[in-house]
Amino acid sequence: MSEFLRNLDELTREAVFEESATDTETVTETSYNGSGRGGCGNGNPDGDWKSLFYDPLAANNVTEDHRSRCRPCKILTSLLHAECEYDCAYCRVCKRKTPASVTPKEMADYFVKNWINGRYGGIFLSSGISGDVDGIMAEIIETGERIRNAGFNGYMHLKILPGANRSDIDAAAAIATRVSLNVETTSRAHMSEIANLKDYTQDIMKRLDWLGADAPGKHTTQFIVGAADESDREIISCMSHLYKKTMPARIYFSAFAGQKNTPMEFHPNTPEWRTNRLYQTDYLLRKYGFKADELCSVLDENEFLQNADPKMLLAENLPRIDIKTANYEQLLRIPGIGPVSARNICRFRTEALKGRARKRKRIANPTGISGNEKKGYSNAVAEDCDWSTVYSMIPAKSLPYIILRDSGIQSRIDEYSEFLTFRQISEIFTVSP
């Protein structure tokens, strides 16, 4: 194996902790009920988010769960330099004794060759900071430019380094599909617990502000959950602030896991269920219209999320919702109903109302019907609607949270909702419109 491939092997191994390397999302209730990572969450049919392979010579050295322009895309995920002058206590790159590096030309040539051969369809590129930040950013940008100049116009994710100057941030955003800068934790005080050499306010938050101003919606960020012992209330509040001020496309959560030969090797690991619940709160905040204060209302006494669906916890304190009159935002409050189902229900009701109006117009002056008969006929048309279509859109888990007109079904929800869909229930009982 050549020296370049040996180095690339090390560089791809060190890049595996970037959640945003698999930057994909399907905004459905299915993805919400998985880990929340979109197309790469547990319980989601699109794949296992842990499917990362490192051997540069093997066909599987790709991340296969990324969607670039709605198509599956194989991503080369790598660093340029596997050494760093920062002192992040959780990071094994900072403590490496045997540095590994490749040049921008080597990385670009390798990627372009394998892109032409059909092996890769995208690239995620980051780097340890082995010297001047501006110099390393220049190498990342040069690599991206070489790849673009070779004719590649697919997915490219370039990492913004802490302390990068604004012109380099703009240059990276100009050529990349996505850029990202990790926020890591929630405050300057927490940052000082895990990295003394990073200035949280200047190196990170100020740069995120620049990204929000110059590339809104094109960048992402990531928390290292549990490394600095921040509470979930702090994380949720910080998430809300970031979405309002810096406008990232989305936020990622990486569960802290102690690495050998680092100062935090024996720090307690963060359970993966915690990051899964944070992904769910992120969906509720970003896509479902929930507020940070609402989400914080279901935290435990220590200000951490419980290992339970936060949407269901919030729904327990809400009155039942009538799906026949609820608006889009109210429908999203019902567990089991996501943006797609809510839009479909609203669309069906709108179309039903239009059809009802046409019927009213046709019977405005029907011949051969007396005045009293005409009034009764009009009222019947006004109430006439086939609600079975709407009922079929609602999963069984939603039943305890909605108003049902039929007392027979209402009294037997607990008996049937665990194993029957609403369609099956409606076939057993007669549901009044």
N, C-alpha and C positions, 0 to 999 in steps of 0.2 A: 504494500500500500504506500502511495506517495506521501510526502510530508503534508501536502495540502489536504489530502483526504483524511489523514490522521487528525489534523487540526480541525477540519470540518466536523469530524465525528465528535470531538470534544465540545465544539461550539453549539452543535445541535442538542447535545445532552444538557447543556447549561441553559438552554432557552425554554425548557419545558414548563417553567413556572408561570408563564404568561397566559392567563386565561383568555385575553383578548386576541391571542393568536388564532383561536377558533371563533372569529367574530361573525357569528350567525344568529339569526333570530327569526322565529315564526310566532307572530303575536296571536295566539289562540289560547283558549282555556286549557287545551292539552299541554301546551308548553308551559303555561302558568303552573299546572299541577305536576309537572316534572320538577327538575331542579330549578327551573326558571332560566336556564341558559339558552332557551330557544331550541334550536335544532340539535343541541348536543347535551341534553339533560337526561337524568335518569327517568325512565318511564316514557321517554319520547322515542318514537320509532326511527328517528333520523340518525341514531348512532350513539355510541358511548363516548362521552367527552374525554375519557382517559386514553383513547386510542392514539397514542403517540409512539412512534418508532424512530430509532436514532441512527441506525447504520446507514451512512451515505451511499454505500454500495448496494443496499437492498431496495427492492421495489417498494417496500412498505415505509420508507423514510419520509412519510408525509402525514399531514393532518387531513383526514378525508371528510371531516364533518363541517367544513366551511362552505358557505353558499356565496358565490360571486355572481352578482347579477342574476340571482335566482337559479343558478346552475351549480351542481356539485363541483368542487374545485380542490385539487391537491395542492397543499401549501408547504413550501420549504420554510421551516422555522429555524432561525439561526441567529447567533451573535456574530459580530465582526471580531471582537476581542473578548476573551474569557479571562480577564484580569481587571481589577478596579482599585482605584485609590481611595474610594469612599470607605466608611467603616460601618456599613449596615450590619447590625449584629445577627440578623437572621439569614444573611445571604452568603452562600458558599462561594460565589464568584469572588467576593471581596477577600476571601481567605485562601484562595488558590495559591499554591507554591510553584506550580508549573503552568505558566501562561500559555495560551494558544491564541493565534491570530491568523487572519487571512487578509489580503489586500482587497480594496474595492474591485480591482480588475479581475482578480481570481474569483471572487464571489459572483460578480456579474457574468463572467464567461461561463462558469459552472452552471448557473441558473439558466442562462439563455440556451445553452446546449441541451439541457434536460427539458426545457420548455419546448424546444423544437421537436425533441424526441417524444413528446407527449407525457413525460413523467410528472411534471409540475404544471400547475395552472395559476399559481400565485406565490407570493413570497412575503414573509414576515421577518423584518430585520431590526435587531436591536444591538446593543453593545455594552460591555463594561467600559468604564472610563479609565483608560490606562494612561492618560495624560491630560492635556488641555481639552476642556469640554468642546470648545469651538473646533478644534482639530478633529475630534471624533465625529462631531455632527457633520463636518465637511466630508468625511469618509462615507458616512451613511448616505448623504445626499448624492455624492459622486456615484456610489453603487446604484442608487435608484435611477440616476440620469443615464448611466451606461445601459441599464436594462431597458429603459424607455427608448433610447436612441437605437437599440437593436430591433425595435419594432414591437416590443411587448406592450400591450395596452390593457392587460388584465389586472387582477387584484394585487395591490402592493400596499403593505402596511409598514410604515416607518416609525420607529420610536423616537420621541422627543426626549432628550436627556435633561435632567434637572440643571437649571442655570443656563440653558441654551439661549443664544441671543435671538432677538425677534426676527431678524432677516433670515436666519437659518430655519426658524419655525415656519415662516412663510414659504421659503424655498421647498422645504419638505412637503408642506401641504399642497403646493402647486403640482407636484409630480405624483403624489401618493393617492391611493383610493381612500385610505384611512391613516390617521396619525394618532398617537396616544402618548400620554404622560401620566405616570402612576401617582395618585395622590397619597397612597400608602396608608395614611391614618387620618385622624380627624382634627388635629390641632398641633400647634408648635410644641406644646408641652409633651404631648405623646410622641412626637417625632424625636425629641431629645432623648427619649428612653431607648430608641432603637437605632438612631443614626445621629451622631454628634456633628458631623461635618456638613449635613444638609440643612440649609436654611428653609424651613417650611414656608415662611411667608414670601421670601424673595425667589428661591429656586423653584418652588412648585406652584403655589397659589398665584403668584404674579404671572407665571408662564401659562397657567390655565386660563387666566383672565385674557391674555393675549390670544390664546386659541379660540376663546369664546367670541372675541371681537373679529378676528381675522378668518377663522374657519369654523363658524358655528355649525353644529350638527355633523361635522366631519371627523371629530376626534372622540376618543373614549378615555376612560381612566379606570383605575383599579385600586381596591383596598386590600391590604394584607390583614385579614380579619384575625384578631386575637394576638397579634405580635406585640402590640403596645397596650394590651388589656383595656382598650376602649369599650364602652358599653354600646349596646345596640341603639339606645336613644341617641347617643352621640353620632353614630354612623348614619342613622336615618335623618337626623337634623342636618348633617353635613351633605348627604345626598340631595336633600331638598334645596339647600343653598347652591350646590353645584349646578343642578338643573336650571335653576332660576338665573344664575349669574354667568356661568361659563358655557352653558348649553351643550353638553356632550351628547353624542348620539345615544350612548348608554354607559352604564357603570358595571364593572366586573368585581367579583369577590373571590379572593384566593384564600382558602383556609390555611392558616399558619401550620407548618410542620417543621419541627426542629431538624436541622441538618448537622451531620457529623462535623466535628472540628470547627464549629462556630460558637460564639459566646452564648447563643440561645439554644444550644443543642438539647438541653434538658428542660426547657420551658414547656409547659403543657401544650399539647397539640390542640388545635381547634377542631371540634367535630364537624364533619361535612354537613350534617343536618342544619347547622347554624347558617352556613353560607347558602344552603338551599332556601331557608326561610327568608334570608336577606334578598335573594333573587325574587322571591314572591312579593316582598314588600316593594322592591324596585318596580315590578310590573304594576302593582296597585298605584304607586306614586306616579309613574311615567305614562302608563297606558290606560289606566282605569279611572283616573281623576280623583283618587283619594288624596287627602292632605297628610302632611307629616304628623300633625297633632293627633289625627284619628289613628294613625298606625301606632303611635306611641301609647295610645290608650290601652292596648292589649299586651303591653310588656309586663313582665313579672315584677315582683317587689324589688329586684336588683337591677331593673331597667334593661333586661335582656328579653329577646323573643322566646316564646315558648316553642316547644317542638310540636306545633300544631299549625294548621293552615290559618294565617292571619285573617284572610277574607271570611272564613267561617266564624272565627272568634268575633269579628266585628258584626257579622250578621245576626249573632245571637241577641244583640241588644237593640235590633231594629224591628219595627213593626213589619208584619207580612206585606208583601208587595203584590199588587194586582197587575198581572201581566197584560191585561186588556187595556189598561190606562197608563201604565208606567212609561216614562220617557226613557231615552237611551241611557242616561246617566243612572237612573234608578234601576234599570235592568242589570247594569254592570255590577250592582251591589249584591246580586243574587249569586251565591256559590254555585258553580257549575255553568254559569253563563258568562261567556267572554265576548269580546268585541264583535266577532263574526255572528254569533247567535243573536246578540242584541240588535245588530243591524238588520238581520234577517227578519226578526220579529217586528221591528218598526216598519220595515219595507212591506211585509205582509199586511199589517194593519192599514198602512197608507193605501195600498192597492185595494183592500177590501172596502175602505171608505169611498174610494173613487167609484168602484163598482156599485156600491149602494146608492151613490148620488145618481148614477145613470139609471138605476132602476126607479128611483123616485121620479125622475124626469119622465120616464116612459109611462108611469101610472098617474101622472098629475091629473089627467082628465080621461080616465078610461071609460069607454062606452059600456052601457049596460050595468053599471054599478051605482047603487044609491049613495047618498052623502055619508051615512053612518058606516056603510060597508067599505067605502073608499078610505075613511079614516082608519078603520081597523086594519085594512090591507097595507096602508102606508106604514103603520107602526110595526107590523110584522116584518116588512121589508127592512126597516131600520135596524131591527134586532137580528136579522138573518145574516149569519156569518159562520162559515165552517171553521171553528176554532181547533179542530183536530190537527190542522197543519201547524199551528202554533204549539199545541201541546206536544207534538212529535219532536219539536226542537229542544225540549226541556229534559235534561237528564234526571234520573231518580233523586240524586243528591240535592236537587233544587227544591223538591216538594215541601220540605218543612218550612221554607222561607217565602212561599207564595200563597195567595188567596185562591182557594178552590171553591167553586160554587156548590159542589155536591157533597152533602154531609157524609154520605157513605164512604167516599174516597178520603175525606178529611179525617174520619175516625180511624182509618186503617193505614195511614201513611207509614207509621213506624213498622208495620208488618210487611209492607210491600216494597218500601223504598230501598231497602238494602240489596235487593236482588232483581227488581223489575224496573224497566225503563218506563217513562211516562206513557209511551205508546202502548206498552203491554197493559199498564193499569187501565188506560182508557178503553181498552178492548174488553176488560172485565166489568167495568162500571160504566154507567151512562153519565157523561159529563155534560151538564147544562151550559149553554153559551153565556 
